[in-house]
């Protein structure tokens, strides 16, 4: 299963998420983000367009993931170096591996990373 993980600012719209996703590569089978961001209208719209589910990663699961990227803002807010990478790994399940590092949308409002695994 390929999971696209997202980190994004509160004002990020669908274009921001599409831009970050486009930079990552293959079509995902599921979207993932931090639990508190999973109800974002833009993320739900993207999931509906793609016909896939959204996985809301709980804080402890995000913090348990080892990320390649290290954002001070993500570390301060979520306890992980990259919300996008951690969410992708969490959604892809135990033993998942990153297949696309964190990519930033052209407007710098969203990030996306992809992981592959058996699913959460």
Order of alpha helices (4+ residues) and beta strands (2+ residues): beta-alpha-beta-alpha-beta-alpha-alpha-alpha-beta-beta
